[in-house]
Amino acid sequence: MGTKNTLLSKKDSLLLEKVILDCGHVVNFAQLEQIFAQEYARKSDWKRRIALIAKAGWLVRIKKGLYLVVTDLSALTMGNTSNLVISNALNSESYISFANALNWHGMFDQLTKTVDAITYVRARNYRFQSTEFRFFRFKKELYFGFTKERVESKVVNIAEKEKVILDYLYLRKNAAALSLILEKLRDYKHVFDFSKMVDYAKTYNLTTLRNLGFLFDTIDVSSDALYELAHRNMRGFSKMHAHASTFNAKWRLYYDPRVIK
């Protein structure tokens, strides 16, 4: 397990190794209890050992009842991949989306100080070490379009690349986000499943359909299916973002020419 603190006995070191082997680096108190109770018969004994190990720095509290098992006290920070595990542990009814999901799919290579996820239950944000874990609450009908991926020893819900685009359009209505979306649609046009994206878009609102259809036209992908969906309820108008001022009659959408240049 790397460098040991003097307060960590050989027995406790072996127990922590078993914790990591059985449960991974992110564990809840019940998992710790199950493993430590096998070696310490009395509840007071195993609770005291867990408390001492935590005090020594080998268990770092993420939130109440959830811990990070440290294997090297000189390197407590976690990489982006492990942050995905932490996010899913903080809220099991969630899936990773936005830049973190694009990173997973090899479409985004910038470091982020946040991990963003979608949930349909109570959305609460957390900070652990230097990372902010943000959860955005969507209606339950939009909680789909993700796969279960193996990250370290855990299963993490991560949005499919087609769903990431729709999540961006639905939630991030600003010029920077729209420019990023268009960039990814252009650069990775050959790997997106646009039929799937259209199918997923059926569940979203009219503004999202209009934006997606407009972007399809911009990158020369057929928008016929989207237009048929949107045209059934083509009332009023939408804005690509709050300051968009150029009108597109087909989609009845105010767009920003700076986004599509």
N, C-alpha and C positions, 0 to 999 in steps of 0.2 A: 504493500500500500504506500510505499514511499517513506518519507521522513516521519518518524513517530514522535509525538509529544511524550514526555516522561510520565504523564498522568494516564497514558493509554497502556493498559496491561496487555500481555500477549493474548489472553482470553478475549478481551474486548476488541483487540485488533482483528482476531479471527472472526468475531461476531459481525464486525462492520464489513469485513470482506464478504461474509455470507449475505448481509443486507444488500450490498451492491450486486452480488451474483444473482440473488433471488428477485430483487425489487428495483435495481437500478440506483442511480445517484439521487433521485428525488423520491422521498418516502414520506408516508404519513405516520402518525404516532402508533396507529394500530399495527402497522407492519413492523415497526421497531419492537413493540410489545410482544408480538408473536414470536420473534426470533430471540429476544433477550430472555423471555420467560422460559425458554427451553433450557437455559443454563443457570438461571437464578430462580430458585424455587419460590422464594418469598417475594411478594409484590413490592415491598419496600426496598428490597435489594436491587431488583432490576430497574425500578424507577430511579433509584439513587445513581446507579451506574449510567443510565441514559443522561441524567442531569449533569453528572460530572464530565461525561464525554462532550456534551454540548458546551459546557463551561470552558473546556480545554480547546474548543474551536473545531472539533471534528464533525459536529452537527451544527449547521447554520440555519437559523429559523427563517423561512421564507414568509410564512404567515402562521397563524395559530394552528398547530397540529400538522404542519407541513415543513419538511426539513431538506436541506441539501447535505449529502454526505461528502465530506472533503477528504481527498486522498493525499493532498500535499498542502500543508499550511502556508507554504511560501507562494502558492498560486491559487488564490481563492476565486478568481474571476472565472466566469463561464463563457464559452464561445457561443456563437449564434445558434448552432444546432442544439446545444443543451438548453438554450433559452426557449426553444420550441417545446421541449419537454416540460419545462417549468410552467409555461403558459397553459398547456393542456392540463397540468396538475392543479393549477389555480382554479380552473373552471373546466370541468370534464365535459360540459355541454357547450362546447365551443369548437371552432375550427380556425386555423391560421389563415389569414388572407392578406391582401395588399402587398406591400413591398417584401415582407418576409416570405410570402408564398411565391412571389415572383423569383426571389432569391433561390428558393428550393427548386424551382423549375429551371434554374440556370438563366434567367432573364434579367437579373438585377444583381449588380456586383458591388454596390455601395454599402458601407457599414451603417447600421441604424442604431439609434439609442432607444428605440421602442420596439415592442413586439405587439402587433395588432391582430385581434381575433374577433370573430363574429359569434354571437350567442343569441339565444331566444329567451334566456332566463335573465335574472337580475344582472345588470352590467356594472361591475365594480372594478376600478383600476388599482394596481398595486405597483410598488417600487421595491426592487430587490437589487442590492448593490448599485450599479450605475445604470440599470435598465428599468424602463417603465413598461409595465404590461397593461395594455389598454384593451378593453372589451366593449364592443358596440352591439347594442341590442337591436336585432331585426325581428320583424314579425315571423312567426314560426313557419309560414309558408315559404319564406326565403331561406330557411335553414336546410340547405341541400347543396349538392355539387362539390362534395369533398371526398377524399379517399383516406383510408387509414394507412399511414406510412410507418415503417419501423425506424425509429430514431433512437440510437443506442439500444437499450433493452426495453424501451417503451413504445406503445402505439400512439401516434399523434395524428389528429385530424388536420389535414391540409387541403385547402381549396384547389380544385382543378384550375388550370390556367384560364379556361373560358369563364369560370365563375368569378375569378379575380377581376376580370375586366368589368363585369356587370356590377360587382360590389363597389368598385371605384366609381362607376357612373351613377350609382344609386346614392352613394354617401358623400363622395368627395367632389362637390360641384365647384371647382375653382380652376383657373387657367393652368396652374402648375400640374395638377393631377391629370387634367385632360390632355396636356402636352405629353405627359408620360405615357398615358394610355395609347395615344396615337403613335408614339414612337415604338412601343412594343408591338402594336398591331402591324406596323410596317416592317419592322426588323424581323419579326417571327411569323410573318404571314404564312410561311410554308409549314408551320407546325401547329397552328391553331385549327381546331375543328369548328368551322363557322356554322355548320348545321347544328351542332350541339349548342353553340352559343345562342342561336336563334331559338332553339327549343327551350333553353333555360330562360331566355328573355320573356317568354310568354307569361311568366309569373310576376314580372316587374311592372312598374307603373308606366304611364304613357310617356312621361318625360324621359325615362330611361330608354324606351323603345325609340323615341325620336333621336336622341343623342347617338344611340348605337347605329341606327339607320343612316344618319348623316355621316358618321365615321366610316361605315361600310362604303358609302358612295365615294368618300375621299380616298380610300385605298383600293378602289376598283374591285370590290367584292359585291356580288349581287345582293341588293337590299329588298328584293321583291317580296320575300316572305315577311320581312319586318314591316314593310309598307302596308301589306294586307292586314297585318295585325293592328297597326296603328290607325289605319284609315277607317276602321270600323268605329272608332271613337275619336276622330280627329276634330275635337272641339277646341276652341280658344287657341292658345299658343304656349310654348315653353321657352325657357332660357337655358342655354348651355351652362352659363353661370351668371351670377348677379349683374355683372357689368357687360355682358354680351349685347351688342347693339345692331348687328347686321342680320337682316331677315332672310331666311330660306323658305320660299313658298311651299316647296314640296313637303317639307316636314313641319311647317309652321313653327319654326324654331329660330330664335335669335342666337346666332353663333358669334364666335370671336375669330376674325381672320388671322390673328397672331398665332392661334392654336394650330391652324391647318397649313401654315406656310411651309 
